[in-house]
């Protein structure tokens, strides 16, 4: 493997401020569209962020904004250390750790070879941090690095990231301005697959630890870095899915202080106010397969509806009866909108709509009218993605299958989603005189004429909401404001997808999905010309550097 430069030990400087001291990237582009769309809505300018605007117990609140929490030391960048930081970031991008949905086991599939190279590179690139950590390799490629603290009574801080990337189709290579695995630094950007999702975050975590350890810092609170290798595979559980239970065995249920993973970022100007949008929840996830069995025969003597026709009825019924559009206290978006309602130049309509549940429903419908992304944030979504059926144009299909994806609203559940789908499908089956069976894993499969529903893969309940008050929230939000800008309003939010943090819900309630970068500086995630502004990588290092120190000093409730 080609050796890359090591991070030089940088200087740290004491912060002079008095008083206490204190990243679904795949959806970042969609998030930007959401923020632009918000201008189509009509709330009220309120002059203070510290006083909730609630007039009744049912009103929506923006969390109280904690004072900026400055860390004891900050990074003293030099031109050389900034360049070295970007060299490390570029080197990580140059290793093509592409994750495929049909990957075999790591010791069997040669496509995993670059992942072993990445681990070797990580050890070579960050010798100070690597040697200080207890590095354990879980399930061949999962990376678990523990920096043991001196006080075992303190729950560890866990920082997550993943080093697999979405594959780049070879027939798109010539469309890239810079090669997809070049890691080129050009025009102020770092180019290549994984720049935005998720190698900047991973490299920043190791850079921040190197900065701290090189300055003589020793952890009081244990710091854990975990890196998955299959985050981009929808149903995979080989990376963080193996690391999380390993850590639960080690630290116990609710054994971590907080988990920080990739997520949303900074909206620099939304109604004249800068926001840090922090993912404090995730929608649930459910894949199902619908099967229609019908009699075969020659297509010259067809029934009124072939199996494909009946499947079309099923699809139409699902799409004709979407899930309810709503905003409830279960949704992080409700709190986020309450924060946006207080922006400097926000329009006036939201205040009344945010005062109680009747207004929330109206706001949800107005929000949903903004487009597909907005609808997805206020309801369970239904997407029929794959249909298979028929073998020959002159033969009636005997079996037709459709795969359907549901992203479950924060106030719903797997059970309520399955119940609603089954009711819709049962009516179609009855109308066509077909036997109906839903979610049954027992007994003989039906034969002949039937409609069945079956769960695919690994379903996921909506995430527990992260608390947005109390000591840990103040620690996190205060650090964001100190490291990223004291003018920032830290607002709860949620995106429509899921990240690997779903593996860690048994280990802490405090799961924050956030990356310290302006959202307009992350471009073309998962597609041609993916890139990230170089300056944002440095900001990410600074943010993690601050968070580690502030968590180390934290003595509040765990």
C-alpha positions in Angstrom: 0.0 0.0 0.0 1.2 3.5 -0.8 2.3 5.3 2.4 0.8 8.7 3.1 2.0 11.6 5.2 1.3 11.5 8.9 -0.5 14.3 10.7 2.2 16.5 12.4 1.6 17.3 16.0 -0.1 20.7 16.0 0.0 23.3 18.7 -3.1 23.9 20.9 -3.9 27.2 22.5 -5.9 28.0 25.6 -9.2 29.7 24.9 -9.5 33.0 26.7 -13.3 33.0 27.2 -14.2 32.9 30.9 -16.6 30.6 32.6 -17.5 26.9 31.9 -15.8 25.3 28.8 -17.4 23.5 27.1 -22.9 14.8 10.9 -28.4 10.6 6.2 -25.7 12.5 4.2 -27.2 10.7 1.3 -30.2 13.1 1.8 -28.2 16.4 2.2 -29.1 17.6 -1.3 -32.8 17.0 -0.6 -32.4 18.8 2.7 -31.2 21.9 0.9 -34.3 21.7 -1.3 -36.4 21.6 1.8 -34.8 24.7 3.2 -35.3 26.6 -0.1 -38.9 25.4 -0.1 -39.6 26.7 3.4 -39.9 30.2 1.9 -43.2 29.2 0.4 -44.8 29.0 3.8 -46.3 31.5 5.9 -44.8 32.7 11.1 -43.9 35.2 13.3 -40.8 37.0 14.3 -40.2 36.5 18.0 -37.3 38.4 19.5 -35.9 35.9 22.0 -34.8 32.3 21.6 -34.8 31.6 25.3 -38.5 31.8 26.1 -40.8 29.2 24.6 -43.7 30.6 22.6 -46.2 28.1 24.0 -49.5 29.5 25.2 -50.8 26.1 26.1 -49.2 22.7 27.2 -49.9 21.5 23.7 -48.0 24.2 21.9 -44.8 23.3 19.9 -41.6 24.5 21.5 -38.2 25.4 20.1 -35.6 24.0 22.6 -34.0 26.6 24.9 -30.7 27.5 23.4 -27.8 26.9 25.8 -24.9 29.3 26.0 -21.9 28.5 23.8 -19.7 26.0 25.5 -16.1 26.7 24.6 -13.5 23.9 25.0 -10.3 24.4 26.9 -8.2 24.4 23.8 -8.7 25.1 20.1 -6.7 24.0 17.0 -4.0 26.4 15.9 -3.9 25.8 12.2 -0.9 26.6 10.0 -0.8 26.5 6.2 1.2 23.3 6.4 -1.2 21.6 8.9 -4.3 22.6 6.8 -2.6 21.2 3.7 -1.7 18.0 5.6 -5.3 17.7 6.8 -6.6 17.8 3.2 -3.9 15.4 2.0 -5.2 12.9 4.6 -8.8 13.4 3.5 -7.8 13.0 -0.2 -5.9 9.9 0.5 -9.0 8.3 2.2 -11.1 9.1 -0.9 -8.5 7.5 -3.2 -9.2 4.1 -1.7 -12.2 2.7 -3.6 -14.2 1.1 -0.8 -17.3 0.5 -2.8 -20.1 -1.3 -1.1 -22.4 -3.6 -3.2 -25.8 -4.9 -2.3 -24.7 -8.4 -3.3 -21.5 -8.5 -1.4 -20.4 -11.9 -0.1 -18.6 -12.4 3.2 -15.4 -10.4 3.7 -13.1 -13.5 3.6 -14.8 -14.7 0.4 -15.6 -11.8 -1.9 -12.6 -10.1 -3.5 -14.4 -6.8 -3.8 -13.7 -6.3 -0.1 -9.9 -6.0 -0.8 -9.8 -2.2 -0.8 -11.4 -2.3 2.7 -8.4 -4.1 4.1 -6.2 -1.5 2.3 -8.2 1.2 4.1 -7.5 -0.3 7.5 -3.8 -0.5 6.8 -3.9 3.1 5.5 -5.7 4.3 8.7 -3.0 2.8 10.9 -0.2 4.3 8.8 -1.8 7.8 8.5 -2.6 8.3 12.2 0.1 6.5 14.2 -0.2 8.7 17.3 -3.9 8.0 17.7 -3.8 4.4 16.5 -1.1 3.5 19.0 -3.0 5.2 21.8 -6.2 3.3 21.1 -7.2 -0.3 21.7 -8.1 -1.1 18.1 -10.4 -4.1 17.7 -11.4 -5.4 14.3 -15.0 -6.8 14.5 -16.2 -9.2 11.8 -13.1 -8.8 9.7 -13.7 -5.2 8.7 -15.6 -3.3 11.4 -13.2 -0.9 13.2 -13.6 -0.3 16.9 -11.0 2.1 18.5 -11.3 2.7 22.2 -9.3 5.5 23.9 -9.6 4.5 27.5 -10.4 7.2 30.0 -9.1 7.5 33.5 -12.5 7.6 35.2 -14.5 4.4 34.5 -17.6 5.8 36.2 -18.1 8.2 33.2 -20.1 6.8 30.3 -18.1 6.8 27.0 -18.6 9.2 24.1 -19.1 7.3 20.9 -18.3 8.9 17.5 -19.5 7.0 14.4 -18.8 7.0 10.7 -18.6 4.6 7.9 -15.9 4.0 5.2 -17.9 2.2 2.6 -19.2 4.3 -0.3 -21.9 4.0 -3.0 -20.4 2.3 -6.1 -19.6 4.4 -9.1 -20.8 2.9 -12.4 -17.9 2.6 -14.8 -20.0 4.1 -17.6 -20.1 7.4 -15.7 -16.4 7.8 -15.1 -16.0 10.1 -18.1 -18.7 12.4 -16.8 -16.7 13.3 -13.7 -14.8 16.6 -13.8 -12.2 14.9 -11.6 -11.9 11.1 -11.3 -14.3 9.5 -8.9 -11.5 8.2 -6.8 -8.9 10.9 -7.5 -9.4 12.8 -4.2 -8.3 15.9 -6.2 -8.1 19.2 -4.4 -9.2 21.7 -7.1 -11.0 25.1 -7.0 -11.4 24.9 -3.3 -13.1 21.5 -3.3 -12.1 17.9 -2.5 -13.5 15.7 -5.3 -14.5 12.1 -5.3 -16.9 9.4 -4.1 -17.1 9.5 -0.3 -16.1 13.1 0.2 -19.5 13.9 1.4 -20.6 10.5 2.5 -18.8 9.7 4.8 -15.0 9.9 4.7 -14.6 13.5 5.8 -16.3 12.7 9.1 -14.2 9.6 9.6 -10.9 11.3 8.9 -11.9 14.3 11.0 -12.4 12.0 14.0 -8.9 10.6 13.7 -7.4 14.1 13.1 -9.1 15.5 16.1 -7.9 12.7 18.4 -4.4 13.1 16.9 -4.4 16.9 17.7 -5.5 16.3 21.3 -3.1 13.4 22.0 -0.2 15.2 20.4 -0.7 18.2 22.7 -0.4 15.9 25.8 -4.2 15.6 26.5 -5.3 12.5 28.3 -8.9 11.4 28.3 -10.9 11.3 31.5 -14.0 10.0 29.7 -13.5 7.1 27.4 -13.8 8.0 23.7 -14.9 5.4 21.2 -14.6 5.6 17.4 -16.6 3.0 15.4 -16.5 2.6 11.6 -18.9 0.4 9.7 -18.2 -1.0 6.3 -21.8 -1.7 5.0 -23.8 1.3 5.8 -24.8 1.8 2.1 -26.3 -1.7 2.0 -29.9 -1.4 3.0 -30.4 -4.6 5.0 -26.8 -5.3 6.0 -25.8 -5.8 9.6 -22.2 -6.9 9.3 -20.5 -3.7 10.4 -22.0 -1.5 13.0 -24.7 -4.2 13.4 -22.0 -6.4 14.9 -20.1 -3.6 16.7 -23.1 -2.3 18.6 -24.1 -5.5 20.4 -20.4 -6.1 21.1 -20.3 -2.7 22.9 -23.6 -3.4 24.7 -22.1 -6.6 26.1 -19.2 -4.5 27.3 -20.9 -1.4 28.7 -24.4 -2.6 29.3 -27.8 -1.2 28.3 -27.8 2.6 28.2 -24.0 2.4 28.7 -23.0 5.4 26.5 -23.2 9.1 27.2 -24.1 10.0 23.6 -23.7 8.8 20.0 -22.8 11.2 17.2 -23.3 10.0 13.6 -23.6 11.6 10.1 -26.6 13.7 9.5 -27.7 17.2 8.6 -25.7 20.3 9.0 -25.7 24.1 8.9 -28.3 26.2 7.1 -26.5 29.5 6.9 -29.4 31.8 6.0 -33.0 30.6 6.6 -35.3 33.6 6.9 -32.3 35.7 7.9 -31.1 33.3 10.6 -28.4 30.6 10.7 -29.5 27.2 11.9 -27.7 24.0 12.9 -30.1 21.3 12.0 -29.6 18.3 14.2 -31.2 14.9 13.5 -32.9 13.9 16.7 -35.1 11.1 15.2 -35.5 8.8 12.2 -38.4 7.4 10.4 -39.0 3.6 10.5 -38.4 1.3 7.6 -40.4 -1.6 6.1 -40.0 -3.6 2.9 -42.7 -6.0 1.8 -43.4 -8.2 -1.2 -46.9 -8.6 -2.5 -47.6 -11.7 -4.5 -50.6 -12.5 -6.7 -51.1 -16.0 -7.8 -53.6 -16.7 -10.7 -54.4 -19.5 -13.2 -52.1 -19.7 -16.2 -53.1 -20.4 -19.7 -53.0 -19.1 -23.2 -53.2 -15.4 -23.6 -55.7 -15.7 -26.4 -58.3 -16.6 -23.7 -57.6 -14.2 -20.9 -59.7 -13.6 -17.7 -61.1 -10.1 -17.0 -57.9 -9.4 -15.0 -54.6 -11.2 -15.3 -52.3 -11.5 -12.4 -50.6 -8.4 -13.6 -53.9 -6.6 -13.8 -54.8 -7.6 -10.2 -51.3 -6.5 -9.1 -52.0 -3.2 -10.8 -55.2 -2.9 -8.6 -53.1 -3.5 -5.5 -50.6 -0.9 -6.5 -53.3 1.6 -7.4 -55.1 1.0 -4.1 -52.0 1.7 -2.1 -51.2 4.9 -4.0 -54.8 6.0 -3.9 -55.0 5.7 -0.2 -51.9 7.3 1.2 -51.1 7.4 4.9 -52.3 10.4 6.9 -50.5 13.7 6.7 -49.8 15.0 10.1 -47.4 16.7 12.6 -47.3 15.4 16.1 -45.1 15.7 19.2 -43.4 12.5 18.0 -41.9 14.3 15.0 -38.6 16.2 15.4 -39.8 18.3 12.5 -42.5 19.9 14.7 -39.8 21.3 17.1 -37.7 22.3 14.2 -40.5 24.3 12.6 -41.1 26.0 16.0 -37.4 27.1 15.8 -37.7 28.3 12.2 -40.9 30.2 13.2 -38.6 32.4 15.4 -36.3 33.4 12.6 -35.6 37.0 12.1 -37.5 37.4 8.8 -39.9 34.5 9.1 -43.5 35.2 7.9 -46.4 35.4 10.3 -48.7 32.5 9.9 -46.8 29.8 11.7 -47.2 31.1 15.3 -50.9 30.4 15.3 -50.5 27.1 13.5 -47.9 26.0 16.0 -50.0 26.7 19.1 -51.9 23.4 19.1 -52.8 20.1 17.4 -55.5 21.6 15.1 -53.0 24.0 13.7 -50.3 21.3 13.4 -52.6 19.4 11.0 -53.1 22.5 8.8 -49.4 23.2 8.9 -48.6 19.6 7.9 -50.9 19.8 4.9 -49.4 23.2 3.8 -45.9 21.8 4.3 -46.8 18.6 2.3 -47.9 20.8 -0.7 -44.3 22.0 -1.0 -43.2 18.8 -2.9 -42.2 15.2 -2.5 -39.6 15.7 0.2 -42.0 17.8 2.3 -44.7 15.1 2.0 -42.2 12.5 3.1 -41.5 14.3 6.3 -45.1 14.5 7.4 -46.4 11.0 6.6 -45.6 7.3 6.1 -44.5 7.0 2.5 -45.3 4.2 0.1 -43.0 3.4 -2.9 -43.6 0.5 -5.2 -40.1 -0.1 -6.5 -39.9 -3.5 -8.2 -42.5 -5.6 -10.1 -41.9 -9.0 -11.6 -44.4 -11.1 -13.5 -44.9 -13.1 -16.6 -42.5 -15.2 -18.7 -43.9 -14.9 -22.2 -46.2 -12.5 -24.1 -48.6 -15.3 -25.2 -48.8 -17.0 -21.7 -50.9 -15.7 -18.8 -48.7 -15.0 -15.7 -49.2 -17.4 -12.9 -47.2 -15.4 -10.3 -46.7 -11.7 -10.0 -44.6 -10.0 -7.3 -44.2 -6.4 -6.3 -41.7 -5.1 -3.7 -42.9 -2.0 -1.8 -40.9 0.2 0.6 -42.5 2.2 3.5 -40.7 4.9 5.5 -42.8 5.0 8.6 -43.9 8.2 10.2 -42.5 9.1 13.6 -46.0 8.6 15.2 -46.7 5.3 13.5 -45.2 1.8 14.0 -44.5 -1.4 12.1 -47.7 -2.9 13.4 -49.9 0.0 12.4 -48.3 0.2 9.0 -48.8 -3.5 8.3 -52.3 -3.4 9.5 -53.3 -0.6 7.1 -51.6 -2.3 4.2 -53.3 -5.6 4.9 -56.7 -4.0 5.0 -56.2 -2.4 1.6 -54.8 -5.6 0.1 -57.6 -7.8 1.6 -60.3 -5.7 -0.2 -58.5 -6.2 -3.6 -58.2 -9.9 -2.9 -61.9 -10.3 -2.0 -63.0 -8.3 -5.0 -61.1 -10.7 -7.3 -62.1 -13.9 -5.4 -58.6 -14.7 -4.3 -57.4 -16.2 -1.0 -55.7 -13.7 1.2 -52.9 -14.2 3.6 -50.8 -11.5 5.4 -47.6 -11.7 7.4 -48.0 -15.5 7.9 -44.8 -17.4 8.3 -46.5 -20.6 9.2 -48.4 -23.2 7.3 -48.3 -24.3 3.7 -48.1 -21.4 1.2 -51.3 -20.9 -0.8 -51.5 -22.3 -4.2 -53.5 -21.3 -7.3 -55.4 -18.1 -6.7 -54.1 -15.9 -3.9 -52.8 -12.6 -2.6 -50.1 -12.7 0.0 -48.0 -10.1 1.9 -44.6 -10.9 3.3 -42.0 -8.8 5.1 -38.6 -8.5 3.5 -35.3 -8.0 5.1 -34.9 -6.3 8.5 -37.8 -3.9 9.4 -37.2 -1.0 11.7 -39.4 0.9 14.1 -39.2 4.7 14.1 -36.3 5.8 16.3 -36.8 7.0 19.8 -36.5 10.7 19.9 -33.4 12.2 21.4 -34.1 14.5 24.4 -33.8 18.1 23.5 -33.5 19.4 27.0 -31.2 18.6 29.9 -27.5 18.3 30.4 -26.5 16.2 27.4 -28.5 18.4 25.0 -26.9 21.5 26.5 -23.5 19.9 26.1 -24.1 19.0 22.5 -25.9 22.2 21.4 -23.6 24.5 23.4 -20.6 22.9 21.7 -22.2 23.4 18.3 -22.7 27.1 19.0 -19.1 27.5 20.3 -17.4 25.7 17.5 -19.6 26.6 14.6 -20.9 30.0 15.4 -22.5 31.6 18.5 -25.3 33.0 16.2 -26.5 29.5 15.3 -29.9 28.3 16.5 -29.6 24.6 17.2 -32.8 23.0 15.9 -34.1 19.4 16.1 -34.7 18.0 12.7 -35.1 14.7 10.8 -34.4 13.4 7.4 -36.3 10.7 5.5 -33.6 8.0 5.6 -31.7 6.0 8.1 -28.1 5.7 9.2 -26.1 3.1 11.1 -27.0 4.8 14.4 -30.1 2.7 14.4 -27.9 -0.1 15.8 -27.2 1.9 19.0 -30.6 2.7 20.4 -30.1 0.3 23.3 -26.9 2.1 24.3 -28.2 5.6 24.8 -31.1 7.9 24.3 -28.8 10.7 23.2 -28.2 10.0 19.5 -27.3 13.1 17.4 -27.1 13.0 13.6 -25.1 16.0 12.6 -22.1 17.0 10.5 -20.5 20.4 11.0 -20.6 21.6 7.4 -22.8 24.1 5.6 -25.2 22.2 3.5 -24.5 24.1 0.4 -20.9 23.0 0.6 -21.7 19.3 0.2 -22.6 18.6 -3.4 -23.8 15.7 -5.5 -23.9 13.0 -2.8 -24.1 9.5 -4.4 -23.8 10.9 -8.0 -21.4 12.3 -10.5 -19.0 15.0 -9.2 -19.5 14.4 -5.5 -17.4 16.9 -3.7 -17.0 18.9 -0.5 -15.6 22.3 0.2 -12.1 22.0 1.7 -12.8 24.6 4.4 -15.7 22.5 5.7 -13.4 19.6 6.3 -11.3 21.8 8.6 -14.5 23.0 10.4 -15.5 19.4 11.0 -12.2 18.6 12.6 -12.6 21.7 14.8 -16.1 20.7 15.9 -15.1 17.1 16.8 -12.0 18.5 18.6 -14.3 20.7 20.7 -16.9 18.0 21.4 -14.4 15.5 22.7 -13.0 18.0 25.2 -16.4 19.2 26.3 -17.7 15.7 26.8 -14.6 14.9 28.7 -15.2 17.8 31.1 -19.0 17.1 31.5 -20.1 16.0 35.0 -23.8 16.3 34.5 -26.5 13.6 34.3 -25.7 10.7 32.2 
